Amino acid sequence: MRKHPQFAFDMHSPVAYLRPALDIPFCHREKWDGTGYPRGLKGEQIPLTARIFSVFTSLTPSLFESPLGSEYRSLTAASGG
């Protein structure tokens, strides 16, 4: 699982028109406190586009009907959240 950002980078980097956006798949699992992966970037070291994508992907299950969204809502309801 932790290698998927590198796999995405390797797969998309040969495509010239995708190169400007490679920070998104490569850095979207970084965390503000530096505990993310693959590089352990912290705070504003994380590219803005990757931060925006990360927020969007974390909110998507709770905002839209999908199997994952249903699971997310069930888990948060069960936990009292």
Protein Blocks (a to p, Z undefined) as FASTA:
>chain_A
ZZmmmmmmmmmmmpmklmmmmmmmmmmmpcfkopacfkopahjlpcfklmmmmmmmmmmm
mmpgcfklmmmmmmmmmnoZZ
